[in-house]
Amino acid sequence: MSIQLQIEATRGSARAGTLITPHGEVETPVFMPVGTLASVKGVSQDVLEELGVQILLSNTYHLYLRPGIETVRQMGGLHRFMSWDRAMLTDSGGFQVFSLNDLRKVSEEGVAFRSHLDGSPHFLSPEKAMEIQIGLGADIIMAFDECTEYPADAQRARDSMELTLRWGARCKKYFEAHKQEVPWARTESAELRSAGRPRAAVPTRAGATQALFGIVQGGMDAALRHESAERTIDVGFPGYAIGGLSVGEPREVTRDIVLSTLEHLPANQPRYLMGVGTPEEIAQYAQSGVDMMDCVLPTRAARHGLLFTSEGKVSIKQARYAQDESALDPACDCRVCQRYSRAYLRHLYASNELLAQVLNTVHNLHFYLATMRSVRVWIRAGHATGTVTT
Ligand SMILES: [Zn+2]
């Protein structure tokens, strides 16, 4: 058993439930903060726990380059390495590799690319992406896909979708043959708790394995997305992601593609929308039936002084806040808004204090998590259903 989605309430197309993973339960719909390099920049794991983060996302491409997969594997996997007991998801590295426009070459076999750090040559294939993600040991891992660029003509979008399907089948084949190699499946709990080591992240369920999700592509063509969904489902995965969005297309197009694709995904399995979006968008998509989302926006914007509040966006760098004694967001109950004034936050930012990044990130993450909490409450206030289990 890898994961299990228990749908506990529905309202329209939306569903609220519990995703049971080898490292704990996740209330859905959920927003997953991004910890690119096994770290949510500026925020320690204990604070993430206090914020109520139940699942974190980390990036395969970046971890593969630094510190390297062997290091993480030797340390017992990502959970143990970064001391995170709760659920994790890793992407396949595909999206990052495809954004290295001038540094990559795609073939049937995989993608040759050069590191953005030092120009060194590397090669990622579906099998290699699986080997890496098994070594990292996240609870949910992603198939290696080709993120179709925008704009793409009809033939290009089809060819790219077909390639993603072939790669998805190769990922599944490799994963099924090697899933027992995940670091936490072969390490005894007693060994993980060995003396002299910091506390370890131990799977909560013995004999559990990772879950490999398939990814729907097809560019901005609803018919192609439909076909991609059906054929990815034919390959067979415990969960499905909608990929290849937020690549420069207009927001309405993103929304149309998400809504039309959702109709073709299995009702009783997790649906993950990758790399989207603003607080308004994540609430809308959760209300439309998406179970999982991730985005760098709350953390990246925070580091640039852009804060999301119940009254809209606040650019804390502005001089108008220099003597503003009020809380950043009077309606927010995060530790930042409970304690500090806009004037102080503005001063920290203007002075380039490290604390500015920390506090801004904590607030923005809280805001995103609170947004999803309120959507879950909204769904549960609708008609409850019987529990549906996959
Ligand atoms: Zn706050």
Residues whose N, C-alpha, C, O or C-beta is under 5 A from the ligand:
A	BS01	ZN	C332 C334 V336 C337 H363
